[in-house]
């Protein structure tokens, strides 16, 4: 097989300096590039100018490939006379989140880099001056009455020892003001309203409960509390990462909780007096509108199975294998001619007279032995079934893309298409996009699935991570009818 030197050099350069963020992922950790922006109105921040503990949260975003990772911006106009921009991330001792990111306000030429490990649910940010500096027109933080805060970077999280099965949750609950007032007027302060129950996993269900006038010990005024309830059925543990938001009141709150039995977990939204105060914005056109987003997770081994059937090794290869591949402390033998036949990259390496060609061996340092061994088995057509979690299958594709094993790339693409779900569709859309690995059939299948979810109001994980142009395309195509001809 002939391969041009130009092609060979270009291929090697691509391997050394990949242009895809996904190619930088390691086997022991999950890497999630992220980029988001939040807008805040100057008038809303002015109300907090003289409040030393006041702040506004932005909308919560979720990682498409790190289950349950949640983040948002927080702006604090006056903390001891200083203004701050902060990024909240729900890290924990069990799952430390390493974040390398920048916070910027382009109009003000403001830009700060951060490198931090989130070990708890916390915020990290920067002070950009005294409180009056934020509102001073000469500093140009506000354009047309809004400040636009952008955050860009990467999250890194350790791969879980036990994969998690997850399901996105999302719905809007519109509660009549009259119903809220009616249960408050009851003799008991335990009056509550309940949303409809929605299925999750097998028999587990979730729903919201609101108590508009709860009296807590040590608190002098009645408060409005909102809860997420989970009915476990036969599940033993469900982890919830969610956020509530009420747009009209600029209220965004989030939490994470592990349910080990059926029950609820919630947060205080406001005082009961504020709930019905028109100036606070909770009730709009006679309704309190609560939006819920998030994800429910449970530990469960879920595999994608690939059967070895077709061999690319001719029967004439049944003799001694003559090329050694070394990964860490492991070795695997393979027929050199097989590699030449299936990989233009390796064919070029052998024809170039490089050290590996002369010594009859090569060392692979950027992929784990499990992935390399699985690839060789697929090429050899060894009988059996290989089980992959989704992340492993994506790494197998990256490995095959690096060495141009087209047979494996096609096989992986076929299996990924079969396993598109509301949980992984955004991750697979990004992975297969023209800006990443450009996997055309998979990308089109993801788009079709997204349109289906849009039409049928099926929640998906991390929809805010989708490209804006793609979202517009999905939105417009969602109104089209599908017509097929019948003979």
C-alpha positions in Angstrom: 0.0 0.0 0.0 1.3 3.4 -0.9 0.9 6.4 1.3 2.2 9.9 0.5 4.7 11.5 2.8 2.6 14.6 2.9 -0.4 12.6 4.1 1.7 10.7 6.6 3.2 13.9 8.1 -0.2 15.6 8.2 -1.6 12.6 10.0 1.1 12.6 12.6 0.7 16.3 13.2 -3.0 15.8 13.8 -2.2 13.2 16.4 0.3 15.4 18.1 -1.9 18.5 18.1 -5.5 17.4 17.9 -8.1 20.1 17.1 -10.9 18.5 19.1 -11.4 19.0 22.8 -12.7 15.5 23.1 -9.3 14.1 22.0 -7.7 15.4 25.2 -9.8 13.1 27.5 -7.8 10.6 29.5 -9.0 7.1 30.5 -9.1 7.9 34.2 -11.0 11.1 34.0 -13.9 12.7 32.1 -13.2 16.0 30.5 -16.0 18.4 29.7 -15.3 21.6 27.7 -17.9 24.3 28.5 -18.8 27.8 27.4 -21.8 29.8 28.6 -23.0 33.3 29.2 -25.5 35.0 31.5 -27.2 38.4 31.3 -28.3 40.5 34.2 -30.3 43.7 34.1 -28.8 46.7 35.7 -32.1 47.7 37.3 -32.2 44.3 39.1 -28.7 44.7 40.4 -29.3 48.3 41.5 -31.9 46.9 44.0 -29.0 45.0 45.7 -26.6 47.9 45.6 -27.0 48.7 49.3 -27.7 45.1 50.4 -24.5 43.6 51.9 -25.7 40.0 51.5 -27.6 40.3 48.3 -26.8 38.4 45.1 -28.4 37.1 41.9 -27.9 33.6 40.5 -27.9 32.8 36.8 -29.6 29.9 35.2 -28.2 26.5 36.0 -26.3 24.6 33.4 -25.5 20.8 33.3 -22.6 18.9 31.9 -23.5 16.6 29.0 -20.9 13.9 29.9 -20.2 14.3 33.7 -23.5 13.0 35.3 -25.0 15.5 37.7 -22.4 18.2 37.3 -24.2 21.5 37.8 -22.9 25.1 37.5 -24.0 28.7 37.3 -22.8 32.2 37.6 -23.4 34.3 40.7 -23.1 38.1 40.8 -22.7 39.9 44.2 -23.0 43.7 43.8 -22.0 44.5 47.4 -19.9 42.2 49.6 -18.4 44.5 52.2 -18.4 47.3 49.7 -16.9 45.2 46.8 -18.5 43.6 43.7 -17.8 40.0 42.7 -18.4 37.6 39.8 -18.4 33.9 40.9 -18.8 30.5 39.4 -20.8 27.9 41.4 -20.0 24.2 40.9 -21.5 21.3 42.8 -18.3 19.5 43.7 -18.0 17.0 46.6 -15.5 15.0 48.6 -16.6 11.9 46.7 -16.2 13.6 43.3 -13.8 16.5 43.2 -14.3 18.7 40.1 -11.2 20.3 38.7 -12.1 23.5 36.8 -9.9 25.5 34.5 -11.9 28.5 33.3 -12.1 32.2 32.6 -14.7 34.8 33.6 -15.0 37.7 31.3 -17.1 40.8 30.5 -16.0 41.7 27.0 -17.6 45.2 26.9 -15.5 46.2 30.0 -12.4 44.4 28.7 -12.5 42.4 31.9 -10.9 38.9 31.9 -9.7 36.6 34.7 -8.4 33.0 34.6 -9.0 30.4 37.3 -7.6 26.9 38.1 -9.5 25.4 41.1 -10.7 22.1 42.5 -14.3 22.2 43.8 -14.4 19.8 46.7 -17.8 21.0 48.0 -20.8 22.9 46.6 -19.2 26.3 46.5 -18.5 29.4 44.5 -15.2 30.8 43.3 -14.8 34.2 41.8 -13.1 37.5 41.6 -13.5 41.0 42.9 -13.5 43.7 40.1 -13.6 46.8 42.3 -15.8 48.7 44.7 -19.6 48.5 44.3 -19.8 51.9 42.6 -17.3 50.7 40.0 -19.8 48.2 38.7 -22.4 50.8 38.0 -20.0 53.6 36.8 -20.8 54.1 33.0 -17.1 54.7 32.2 -16.2 51.1 33.2 -18.7 49.9 30.5 -19.9 46.8 32.3 -23.5 47.5 31.1 -24.5 47.7 27.5 -28.2 48.6 26.8 -28.9 48.1 30.5 -27.4 44.6 30.7 -24.2 43.1 31.8 -23.1 39.9 29.9 -20.9 37.6 31.8 -19.1 34.8 29.9 -17.4 31.7 31.3 -15.3 29.4 29.2 -13.1 26.4 30.2 -13.0 22.7 31.0 -14.2 20.5 33.9 -12.3 17.4 34.8 -13.9 14.7 37.0 -12.7 11.2 37.9 -14.5 8.4 36.1 -16.9 6.7 38.5 -16.0 3.1 39.6 -19.6 2.1 39.1 -21.4 3.7 36.1 -24.5 5.6 36.8 -27.8 5.1 35.0 -29.5 8.5 34.8 -32.7 10.1 33.5 -33.2 13.8 32.8 -36.2 15.5 34.5 -37.9 18.7 33.5 -41.3 20.2 33.7 -43.2 23.5 34.3 -45.7 23.7 37.1 -48.3 26.5 36.9 -50.0 27.0 40.3 -53.1 29.2 40.5 -52.9 32.0 43.0 -56.4 31.3 44.2 -55.4 27.7 45.1 -52.4 28.9 47.1 -54.6 31.3 49.1 -57.2 28.7 49.7 -54.9 26.3 51.4 -53.4 29.1 53.5 -56.8 30.0 54.7 -57.3 26.5 56.1 -57.1 26.1 59.8 -53.8 24.1 59.6 -50.5 25.5 58.4 -49.7 22.1 56.8 -51.7 22.8 53.7 -49.8 21.7 50.6 -50.3 21.4 46.9 -48.9 18.6 44.8 -47.9 18.4 41.1 -48.7 15.4 38.9 -46.5 12.3 39.5 -44.0 11.5 36.7 -42.3 8.1 36.1 -38.6 7.8 36.3 -36.5 4.6 35.9 -38.6 1.4 36.5 -41.4 2.1 39.0 -39.9 5.2 40.7 -41.8 8.5 40.5 -41.1 12.1 41.2 -43.2 15.2 41.8 -43.2 18.6 43.4 -44.9 19.8 46.6 -45.4 23.4 47.6 -46.2 24.6 51.2 -47.0 28.3 50.8 -47.2 29.0 54.5 -44.9 26.9 56.6 -44.0 27.9 60.1 -40.5 26.7 61.2 -39.3 26.6 64.7 -37.2 29.7 65.5 -38.5 31.6 62.4 -40.9 34.5 63.1 -42.7 34.6 59.8 -44.4 32.1 57.5 -42.4 30.9 54.6 -43.0 29.3 51.2 -41.2 26.0 50.7 -40.8 23.9 47.6 -39.9 20.2 47.7 -38.9 17.5 45.3 -40.5 14.2 46.3 -39.3 10.8 45.1 -41.2 7.6 45.4 -38.6 4.8 45.4 -40.7 1.7 44.9 -38.0 -1.1 44.7 -35.0 1.3 44.2 -32.5 1.5 47.1 -30.8 4.8 46.3 -31.5 7.7 43.9 -29.3 10.7 43.6 -31.0 13.9 42.5 -29.3 17.0 41.2 -32.0 19.7 40.3 -32.7 23.3 40.1 -35.9 25.4 40.6 -36.4 28.7 38.9 -39.1 31.3 38.8 -38.2 33.7 36.0 -40.6 36.4 37.0 -39.1 36.8 40.4 -35.4 36.3 39.2 -35.2 33.3 41.6 -32.8 30.5 40.8 -32.0 27.8 43.3 -30.4 24.4 43.1 -29.5 21.4 45.3 -28.2 17.9 45.3 -29.7 15.1 47.5 -29.4 11.4 47.9 -32.7 9.6 48.5 -32.4 6.3 50.3 -36.1 6.0 51.0 -39.3 7.6 49.6 -39.5 11.2 50.7 -38.9 14.9 49.9 -36.1 17.4 50.0 -36.6 21.1 49.4 -35.7 24.7 49.9 -37.3 28.0 51.1 -38.4 30.1 48.1 -39.4 33.3 50.0 -41.6 34.5 52.8 -45.4 34.0 52.5 -45.8 37.8 52.4 -43.3 38.1 49.5 -45.1 35.3 47.6 -48.2 37.5 47.3 -46.5 40.8 47.1 -46.9 42.0 43.5 -43.6 44.0 43.6 -41.7 40.7 44.2 -42.9 39.2 40.9 -43.7 35.6 42.1 -47.3 35.7 40.9 -47.8 36.7 37.3 -51.2 36.8 35.6 -52.7 34.9 38.5 -50.2 32.0 38.5 -47.0 31.0 40.2 -44.9 29.3 37.5 -42.2 27.0 38.8 -39.7 25.4 36.4 -37.9 22.3 37.3 -34.8 20.9 35.6 -32.3 18.3 36.7 -31.3 14.7 36.6 -32.0 11.6 38.7 -29.2 8.9 38.9 -28.7 5.5 40.3 -25.7 3.1 40.3 -26.2 0.4 37.7 -23.9 -1.4 35.3 -25.1 -0.6 31.9 -23.1 -1.9 28.9 -23.1 -1.7 25.2 -22.3 -5.1 23.8 -20.3 -5.6 20.6 -20.1 -9.1 19.1 -17.0 -10.2 17.2 -18.1 -11.7 13.9 -16.2 -10.4 10.9 -12.5 -10.9 10.7 -10.2 -8.6 8.6 -7.3 -11.1 9.0 -7.1 -13.5 6.0 -6.7 -17.2 6.8 -3.1 -16.9 5.6 -2.4 -14.9 8.8 -2.8 -18.0 11.0 0.9 -18.2 11.4 3.1 -16.5 14.0 2.2 -12.9 14.8 5.2 -10.7 14.1 4.5 -7.3 15.6 4.3 -6.4 19.3 2.2 -3.6 20.8 3.0 -2.5 24.3 0.6 -0.7 26.6 1.8 0.0 30.1 3.0 -3.4 31.4 0.8 -5.3 28.9 1.7 -6.7 25.5 -0.4 -7.9 22.6 0.9 -9.6 19.4 -0.6 -8.9 16.0 0.1 -9.6 12.4 2.1 -6.7 10.9 0.4 -7.2 7.5 -3.0 -6.9 9.1 -2.1 -3.4 10.5 -0.8 -2.4 7.1 -4.0 -3.5 5.4 -6.4 -1.7 7.8 -4.5 1.4 8.8 -3.0 3.9 6.3 -1.3 5.6 9.3 0.5 2.5 10.4 1.2 1.5 6.8 3.0 4.9 6.4 4.9 4.2 9.6 6.2 0.9 8.4 7.1 2.2 5.0 8.9 5.2 6.4 11.6 3.0 8.1 10.8 4.5 11.6 12.2 2.8 14.7 9.0 0.9 15.3 9.2 -0.6 11.9 12.7 -1.8 12.4 12.3 -3.1 15.9 9.0 -4.8 15.2 7.2 -3.2 18.2 5.5 0.1 19.2 4.6 1.6 22.5 1.1 3.2 23.0 1.0 5.7 25.9 -2.2 7.6 25.2 -4.8 4.8 25.3 -5.5 2.1 28.0 -4.7 -1.6 27.3 -8.4 -2.5 27.5 -9.2 -0.3 24.5 -6.1 -1.4 22.4 -6.8 -5.1 23.2 -10.5 -4.7 22.2 -9.5 -3.1 18.9 -7.1 -5.9 18.0 -9.8 -8.5 18.8 -12.2 -6.7 16.5 -9.7 -6.6 13.7 -8.8 -10.3 14.2 -12.5 -11.3 14.4 -11.9 -13.2 17.7 -15.1 -14.9 18.8 -16.9 -13.4 21.7 -18.6 -10.3 23.1 -17.0 -7.2 24.4 -18.9 -5.0 26.9 -18.3 -1.3 26.9 -19.7 1.6 29.0 -20.4 4.6 26.8 -17.2 6.4 27.7 -15.1 3.4 26.8 -16.8 3.1 23.4 -16.0 6.8 22.7 -12.4 6.1 23.6 -12.4 3.1 21.2 -13.6 5.4 18.5 -10.9 8.0 19.3 -8.3 5.2 19.1 -9.6 4.0 15.8 -9.8 7.5 14.4 -6.2 8.1 15.3 -4.9 5.1 13.4 -7.7 5.2 10.7 -9.3 1.8 11.6 -12.3 2.5 9.4 -13.9 -0.9 10.1 -14.0 -0.2 13.9 -15.1 3.4 13.4 -18.1 2.2 11.4 -18.9 -0.5 14.0 -18.8 1.9 16.9 -20.9 4.4 15.0 -23.5 1.7 14.3 -23.7 0.8 18.0 -23.8 4.4 19.2 -26.7 5.1 17.0 -28.6 2.2 18.5 -28.1 3.5 22.0 -29.0 7.2 21.6 -31.0 8.3 24.6 -32.3 11.5 26.3 -29.4 11.2 28.7 -26.6 11.0 26.2 -28.0 12.7 23.0 -26.3 16.0 23.7 -23.0 14.3 24.5 -23.2 12.3 21.3 -24.3 15.3 19.2 -21.2 17.2 20.3 -18.9 14.2 19.9 -20.1 13.6 16.3 -20.3 17.2 15.2 -18.3 18.7 12.2 -16.2 20.6 14.8 -15.3 17.4 16.6 -15.0 13.9 14.9 -17.5 14.7 12.1 -19.3 11.3 12.4 -22.1 12.1 9.9 -24.6 9.2 10.3 -24.4 9.5 14.1 -24.8 13.3 14.0 -27.9 13.1 11.8 -29.4 10.4 14.0 -28.8 12.6 17.0 -30.5 15.5 15.3 -33.5 13.3 14.4 -33.7 12.1 18.0 -33.5 15.7 19.3 -36.4 16.7 17.0 -38.4 13.8 18.3 -37.8 14.9 21.9 -38.8 18.4 21.0 -42.0 17.3 19.4 -42.9 14.9 22.2 -41.7 17.1 25.1 -39.2 14.5 26.3 -36.6 16.0 28.7 -33.0 15.7 27.7 -29.8 16.2 29.7 -27.9 19.5 29.3 -29.9 21.0 26.3 -28.3 24.4 27.0 -24.9 22.9 25.8 -26.2 22.5 22.3 -24.9 24.8 19.6 -27.4 27.8 19.1 -27.6 27.3 15.3 -28.4 23.6 15.9 -31.1 24.5 18.4 -32.7 26.9 15.8 -32.5 24.1 13.2 -34.2 21.6 15.6 -36.8 24.2 16.5 -37.8 25.0 12.9 -37.7 21.3 11.8 -39.8 20.4 14.8 -42.8 22.0 13.1 -42.5 19.9 9.9 -44.7 16.9 9.3 -43.1 13.7 8.0 -44.7 12.3 4.9 -43.8 9.0 3.2 -45.1 7.6 -0.1 -47.1 4.3 -0.2 -47.2 2.2 -3.3 
